[in-house]
Amino acid sequence: METTSRVGSQGAGAADGPAGSTDSALGGPGARRSVDGYLLASFPWYGLDEAYTGPRWLMQVGAAADGTVEHGSTGHGEEPTVRAERDPQADKQRFAVVVTVASRPVRRSADGTGVLEATSVSSAAWLAGSGLLSCTWPSQMERALRQDWLDQQTALAWELADHLDEPAWSTLSLPVDGVPTDFRYRESEYGWVLAGTAAAGEGGVHLGAYGRGMSAYGVGFSVIKDLAAYGS
């Protein structure tokens, strides 16, 4: 499963593997971007549906080596900050992030000599799980140990995303454009993660989501008709 991208300062950059991922690539703190990258996508973007009336904000897009937009995230609620000693209120934050991943049956490798594994629900699950980790630090951990912790937990998220049928995940039915849709869902001490597939145009898209302080059981998803609702 090869899914993630490094995001440059203008909103989209070259493809990278999980070992090269950054907070920006995963939708973590400091990853807000302009609307420009979103407008380059050939697939529809998803967010929470109209039942959600709180703040909405853009995050970032991720692109392949040839500049093709592959995935991106939109935020809802309070923008998450890293949970650390300097921010004792971080545990009380309420947010949900929706990750949209283009359905790509075949993708060219960065050097153009081969193809990469197709995107899948697992792709969306890993991006969502890694995004949650990128804005969640254990509150009592030395800075020197934090990167080791993140590397370890990101590898675990990768493994979990590749085994969506195992007991660590349950099934949760949520509306997507008003249609009940099954998602794979799991909770942890850091928040919740879910992933599924939406049928939206040719090929459809895969959806991931993560959040904390907002119940996943009450959310619904829909195509974003106007990105202006998410600011810039």
C-alpha positions, 0 to 999 in steps of 0.5 A: 500500500503506497499512499501518502505524499509530501506536501510542499509550501504551495499545497502539493508535492512529490509522492513519498512513502510512509517513512518520508511523511510529515505533519503537512503530508498527513494533515497534522498541525500547521498543514493548512493550505490555500484552495488552489491545490484542491481546484486541481483535483479531478475528483470530488472533495468530501466533508461533513454534511449539512447537519454539521453547522460549526467551523470548516477549514482547509488543510492540504492536498497531496500529489504524485510525482507528476503533480496529479492530486491524489488526496487531501483533507478538510477540517471541522471544529477546532483546529487540532494542536499537538497535545503537549504540556504547553497546551493543557486544553488540547485534550478538550478539543473537538474536531473531525477531519475528512480525508478524500482519496482518489480511486486509482486502479493503476498509478505510475511510479515516480520514475515512470518505469512501473506502476504502484499499488492501487489506492484502496480503503486501506489507503484512506484508513492509513492517511486518517490514522496517521493524521490523528497521530500527527496531532496527538502527543502523549502529554508526559513524554520528553521531546527527544522520545516523541519522534520515536513514539510517532514512528512506532505508532505510525508503523502500527497505524500502517499495519492496522490499515492493511488488516481492516477485516480483523477484530481491531475494526468494527463496522459503522454505517454512516450516510454518504450523500444521504446513502447509508454506507458501511465504514470500518471504524476503530477507537483509541485513547487518541481519538477515532478513525474510520474509512470506507468508499463513496460512489461519486462519479467514475471510479469513486473515491475512498473516504477516511476520517479521524477526530476527537471530542466529536462522536463519529456515530453522529457524522455524515458525509457529502460532496463539497459543493463550494470550497469557499465554505472552508475559507482559505 
